[in-house]
C-alpha cells in the first residue's frame, strides 16, 4: 500500500504529507472556523479548499502564509481562487515544539502584477 498517512490525517493538507515542491491550487475563498488551541484558547481561522496531487484538501494557512498570500495575491481572498503556490517546508516552533510547517511560495504566473507607478 502507498503512504497511509493521508488516510489518518483527515482531509487537511499537512506538512507531514508533503515532500516540498508540490503545486497547490486554491479552489475556494476561506471559510471561517472557531478552533480550540492546545493551550485551551479559542481562535478564528480560515480554511481553504485546495487541490494538491490530484486530491482536494482543506488548508489552514498560518499568519506567515496569510501575509505571503496577501502580498502576492491581494487582501481579497475571492481573488485567490485559481491561484497556485509551491510548497516549501520549514522548521518552526509551535507551542514549544519544533515541527515542519508548510510555507507557501506563490507562483509568479498567478501572482498579482506589481503596480507601475507613473512619474
Secondary structure, DSSP 8 states (H G I E B T S, - for coil): ----HHHHSTTB--GGG--S--EEEE-S--EEEEEE-TTS-EEEEEEEEEEETTEEEEE---HHHHHHHHHHH-S-GGGGTT-EEEEEEEEEEETTEEEEEEEEEE-GGGS--------
